[in-house]
């Protein structure tokens, strides 16, 4: 097996488990916080939101820092650090005796993450150009699938094995990712910068600043779109269901439908990006995703919603790999880790922002407006990509052809 393919398989598993570890708390947090002695319903909701969101906020801060470290010492050491650190911290959550200990551990979890940044950088730099689109497309499915399937997995483990075992099972999976990374991931690394560059110097070295910012914004809005319905999914499915039975299961399946579709579509759309250009895939995927959100506001059954969420996953599958391909192409090799770190920060902020946006819009206007607002964001982003990326790169391609 080629080294790049072996690296891809191990990194995919590690990123999937990391995504699960970041998101699996969503359905079990309120139950676990109640077990830790919090009885008031409002306090449970408030502390659950804090415990869930703080990981993503801290991850957004530390992701560029770990990206810088990856450029200095190599990406494999960062993979080993993140996987072992998360295994220990998530395992310790199962032994928490107080809610603030749990929140503190969630904060530490955000600080030690960086597995996804290091994986993306390693695959981008260690894979030959011919297979880069396929590799990055396949890798992108791991984190999204893990994040979207995480709540369903966490809920299943909690229901069948107990809430505490959710943390122990995830910790064991992270230890397996650590062992596989240690044994099978290979990296040929040469440090190009002898001195540590400050952020201002790093940004000054980025050749396509406007294009890079547009890609960060696109990744942020995609993450907002994928997570904007998380706060309302169970309640929305309850409204659509004629019976109250199995609502949690149906909500989990509906939420995970886009993750399944993403796994199916992303590698193929990654290859398509290699053939026709990543900027074209980004534009058309944004338009398709934006339009698919609109009918979700008017569905009459959970099954209609599930089908539309699946179609959304097919469209969104073209965005993450295409953004990663473009970031790689326009970024100098010595800065790849740091720029991917900044891009990952945009994604983490989007996860947090999407959860907040969905809850606030639903409270102010009603749940169906969450889909309308999210659609508007994606279509506005498509317009931005058209004017800032698509037209510019098409003009360059035509000039080169002449």
C-alpha positions in Angstrom: 0.0 0.0 0.0 1.4 3.5 -0.9 2.5 5.5 2.1 0.0 8.3 1.3 -2.9 5.9 1.3 -1.9 4.3 4.6 -1.5 7.7 6.2 -5.0 8.6 4.9 -6.6 5.5 6.4 -5.1 6.1 9.9 -5.8 9.8 9.8 -9.4 9.2 8.7 -10.0 7.0 11.7 -8.3 9.4 14.1 -10.2 12.4 12.8 -13.5 10.5 12.9 -12.9 9.5 16.5 -11.8 13.1 17.3 -15.0 14.5 15.8 -17.1 12.0 17.8 -15.1 13.0 21.0 -15.8 16.7 20.4 -19.6 16.3 19.8 -20.8 13.1 21.5 -21.6 15.0 24.7 -24.5 16.9 23.1 -27.3 14.4 24.1 -25.7 13.2 27.3 -24.5 16.4 28.9 -27.9 17.3 30.6 -28.2 13.8 32.0 -24.6 13.8 33.3 -24.9 17.2 34.8 -28.0 16.1 36.6 -26.1 13.1 37.9 -23.4 15.5 39.2 -26.0 17.1 41.5 -27.6 20.0 39.4 -31.4 19.8 39.8 -32.7 23.1 38.5 -33.8 22.7 34.8 -32.6 26.2 33.8 -29.2 25.6 35.4 -28.8 22.3 33.6 -29.5 23.9 30.3 -27.2 26.8 31.0 -24.3 24.6 32.2 -24.8 22.1 29.3 -24.5 25.0 26.8 -21.3 26.2 28.5 -19.8 22.8 28.7 -20.5 22.0 25.0 -19.5 25.4 23.6 -16.4 26.1 25.6 -14.5 23.2 23.8 -15.0 24.8 20.4 -14.1 28.3 21.5 -10.8 27.2 23.1 -10.1 25.0 20.1 -10.5 28.0 17.8 -7.8 29.8 19.9 -5.4 26.9 20.1 -5.7 25.5 16.5 -3.4 28.1 14.9 -0.9 27.6 17.7 -0.7 23.8 17.1 -0.6 24.5 13.4 2.5 26.6 14.0 4.0 23.8 16.1 3.3 21.3 13.3 5.3 23.5 10.9 8.2 23.6 13.4 8.5 20.0 14.6 6.4 18.0 12.2 2.8 16.8 11.9 3.2 13.3 13.3 4.3 14.5 16.8 1.2 16.8 16.8 -1.0 13.8 16.0 0.5 11.8 18.8 0.2 14.7 21.3 -3.5 15.4 20.4 -4.7 11.8 20.4 -3.0 10.8 23.7 -4.1 14.1 25.4 -7.7 13.7 24.3 -7.8 10.0 25.3 -6.7 10.9 28.8 -8.9 14.0 29.2 -12.1 12.4 27.9 -11.5 9.3 30.0 -11.1 11.5 33.1 -14.5 13.1 32.4 -16.1 9.8 33.4 -14.6 10.2 36.9 -15.8 13.9 37.4 -17.4 14.5 40.8 -18.6 18.0 40.2 -20.0 19.9 37.2 -17.2 22.5 37.2 -14.6 19.7 37.0 -16.4 18.5 33.9 -16.4 22.0 32.4 -12.7 22.4 33.3 -11.9 19.1 31.5 -13.9 20.3 28.4 -11.8 23.4 28.4 -8.6 21.3 28.5 -10.0 19.2 25.7 -10.3 22.2 23.5 -6.7 23.2 24.4 -5.1 19.9 23.5 -7.0 19.4 20.2 -5.2 20.0 16.9 -5.5 16.4 15.5 -7.6 17.6 12.6 -5.2 20.5 11.7 -2.2 18.2 11.8 -4.0 15.5 9.8 -5.1 17.9 7.1 -1.6 19.4 6.8 0.1 16.0 6.8 -2.1 14.7 4.0 -1.9 17.9 2.0 1.9 17.9 2.2 2.7 14.2 1.9 0.3 13.2 -0.9 1.3 13.6 -4.5 -0.6 16.2 -6.6 -2.4 13.5 -8.6 -4.2 12.1 -5.5 -4.4 15.3 -3.4 -8.1 16.0 -4.2 -9.2 12.5 -3.5 -7.2 12.3 -0.3 -8.4 15.6 1.1 -11.9 14.9 0.0 -11.9 11.5 1.8 -10.2 13.1 4.9 -12.8 15.9 5.1 -15.6 13.3 5.6 -14.0 12.0 8.8 -14.3 15.1 11.0 -17.8 16.1 9.6 -19.1 12.6 9.9 -17.7 12.2 13.4 -19.1 15.5 14.5 -22.6 14.8 13.0 -22.8 11.2 14.1 -21.2 11.9 17.5 -24.5 12.9 19.2 -26.2 9.7 17.9 -23.3 7.6 19.0 -23.1 9.3 22.4 -26.8 8.8 22.9 -26.7 5.2 21.9 -23.8 4.4 24.3 -25.4 6.3 27.2 -28.8 4.5 26.7 -27.3 1.0 26.5 -24.1 1.2 28.6 -24.6 4.2 30.9 -23.7 7.9 30.7 -20.2 7.5 32.2 -19.2 4.8 29.8 -19.7 7.3 26.9 -16.5 8.9 28.0 -14.6 5.6 28.6 -15.5 4.2 25.2 -14.4 7.4 23.4 -11.2 7.6 25.4 -10.4 4.0 24.4 -11.0 4.8 20.7 -8.7 7.8 21.0 -6.0 5.5 22.5 -6.4 3.2 19.5 -6.0 6.2 17.2 -2.8 7.1 19.1 -1.4 3.5 18.7 -2.2 3.4 15.0 -0.6 6.8 14.4 2.5 5.8 16.3 2.8 2.6 14.4 1.7 3.3 10.8 1.8 7.0 10.0 5.0 8.0 8.1 6.1 11.6 7.5 9.1 13.0 5.6 9.5 16.4 7.3 12.1 19.2 6.8 11.7 22.4 8.7 11.9 25.3 6.4 11.8 28.2 8.8 14.6 28.2 11.4 13.1 31.0 13.5 9.5 31.3 14.7 7.5 33.8 12.7 5.0 36.0 14.4 1.4 36.1 13.2 2.0 39.4 11.4 5.0 38.0 9.5 3.0 34.8 8.7 0.1 36.8 7.3 2.6 39.0 5.3 4.0 35.9 3.7 0.6 34.7 2.4 0.5 35.6 -1.3 -3.3 35.5 -1.9 -4.7 37.3 1.2 -8.2 38.2 -0.2 -8.7 34.7 -1.6 -7.5 33.1 1.7 -10.0 35.2 3.7 -12.8 34.2 1.4 -12.0 30.6 1.9 -11.9 31.1 5.7 -15.4 32.8 5.5 -16.7 29.9 3.4 -15.5 27.3 5.9 -17.0 29.3 8.7 -20.4 29.6 7.1 -20.5 26.0 6.1 -19.9 25.0 9.7 -22.7 27.5 10.8 -25.1 25.9 8.3 -24.3 22.3 9.4 -24.9 23.1 13.1 -27.6 25.7 13.1 -30.3 23.1 13.4 -28.6 21.2 16.2 -30.5 23.1 19.0 -33.9 22.6 17.4 -33.7 19.2 15.7 -35.4 17.1 18.4 -38.2 19.7 19.0 -38.7 20.2 15.2 -39.0 16.4 14.7 -41.4 16.2 17.6 -43.6 18.8 15.9 -43.5 16.9 12.7 -44.2 13.5 14.2 -47.7 12.3 14.7 -46.7 10.1 17.7 -44.3 10.8 20.5 -42.6 7.4 20.3 -38.9 7.1 19.1 -38.5 10.9 18.7 -34.9 10.8 19.9 -34.0 8.0 17.5 -35.7 9.7 14.5 -34.0 13.1 15.4 -30.6 11.3 15.6 -31.1 9.7 12.3 -32.2 12.9 10.7 -29.2 14.8 12.1 -26.9 12.0 10.9 -28.3 11.8 7.4 -26.2 14.7 6.1 -23.1 13.0 7.7 -23.7 9.8 5.8 -24.3 11.6 2.5 -21.1 13.6 3.1 -19.1 10.4 3.5 -20.4 9.2 0.1 -20.0 12.5 -1.8 -16.8 14.1 -0.6 -14.2 11.8 -2.2 -16.0 11.9 -5.5 -16.4 15.7 -5.4 -12.7 16.0 -4.4 -11.7 14.2 -7.6 -14.1 16.4 -9.5 -12.3 19.5 -8.0 -9.0 18.1 -9.4 -10.5 17.8 -12.8 -12.6 21.0 -13.3 -11.2 23.3 -10.6 -12.0 23.6 -6.9 -13.5 27.1 -7.3 -16.2 25.8 -9.6 -17.2 23.0 -7.1 -17.3 25.5 -4.2 -19.6 27.9 -6.0 -22.1 25.3 -7.3 -22.0 23.4 -3.9 -22.8 26.6 -2.0 -25.8 27.4 -4.3 -27.1 23.8 -4.1 -26.8 23.7 -0.3 -28.4 27.1 0.1 -31.4 26.1 -2.1 -31.8 22.7 -0.3 -32.2 24.5 3.1 -35.4 26.4 1.9 -37.8 23.4 1.6 -36.6 22.1 5.0 -38.7 24.9 6.5 -41.9 23.6 4.9 -41.7 19.8 5.3 -44.7 17.9 6.8 -43.0 14.8 8.1 -39.7 13.7 9.6 -39.0 11.5 6.6 -39.2 14.5 4.2 -36.8 16.3 6.4 -34.4 13.3 6.6 -34.4 13.1 2.8 -33.6 16.8 2.4 -30.8 16.5 5.0 -29.3 13.7 3.0 -29.4 15.9 -0.1 -27.7 18.7 1.9 -24.9 16.3 2.8 -24.3 15.5 -0.8 -24.0 19.2 -1.7 -21.9 20.1 1.4 -19.6 17.2 0.6 -18.1 19.3 -2.2 -17.2 22.2 0.0 -14.7 21.1 2.6 -12.3 19.2 0.3 -12.5 21.9 -2.3 -11.6 24.6 0.3 -8.7 22.5 1.6 -7.4 21.9 -2.0 -7.5 25.7 -2.7 -5.9 26.5 0.6 -3.1 24.1 -0.2 -2.6 25.5 -3.7 -2.3 29.2 -2.7 -0.3 28.7 0.5 3.6 28.3 0.7 4.6 24.9 1.9 6.4 26.4 5.0 3.1 28.0 6.2 0.7 25.2 5.4 0.2 24.1 9.0 -0.5 27.6 10.3 -2.9 28.5 7.5 -4.8 25.2 7.9 -4.8 26.0 11.7 -6.5 29.3 11.0 -9.0 27.6 8.7 -9.8 25.0 11.3 -10.4 27.9 13.8 -12.9 29.3 11.4 -14.7 25.9 11.4 -14.7 25.6 15.2 -16.1 29.1 15.5 -18.7 28.2 12.9 -19.8 25.2 15.0 -20.3 27.4 18.1 -21.8 30.2 16.1 -24.3 27.8 14.3 -25.5 26.4 17.6 -26.0 29.9 19.0 -27.6 31.2 15.8 -30.1 28.3 15.6 -31.3 28.7 19.1 -31.6 32.5 18.9 -33.5 32.6 15.6 -35.8 29.8 16.8 -36.6 31.7 20.0 -37.2 35.0 18.2 -39.0 34.0 15.0 -39.8 30.3 15.1 -37.9 27.1 14.2 -38.8 27.2 10.5 -37.0 30.5 10.1 -33.7 28.8 11.1 -33.6 27.1 7.7 -34.5 30.4 5.9 -31.8 32.4 7.6 -29.2 29.6 7.0 -30.1 29.4 3.4 -29.6 33.2 3.1 -26.1 32.9 4.6 -25.1 30.2 2.2 -26.4 32.1 -0.9 -24.7 35.3 0.2 -21.5 33.3 0.6 -22.0 32.0 -2.9 -22.2 35.5 -4.2 -19.0 36.4 -2.4 -17.2 33.4 -3.9 -18.5 34.3 -7.3 -17.1 37.8 -7.3 -14.0 37.2 -5.2 -12.9 33.7 -6.4 -14.8 32.3 -9.4 -14.5 35.3 -11.7 -10.9 35.9 -10.8 -9.7 32.4 -11.3 -11.7 31.9 -14.5 -10.1 35.1 -15.9 -6.6 33.7 -15.0 -7.4 30.3 -16.7 -8.6 32.0 -19.9 -5.5 34.3 -20.0 -3.3 31.2 -19.6 -5.1 29.3 -22.3 -4.6 32.2 -24.7 
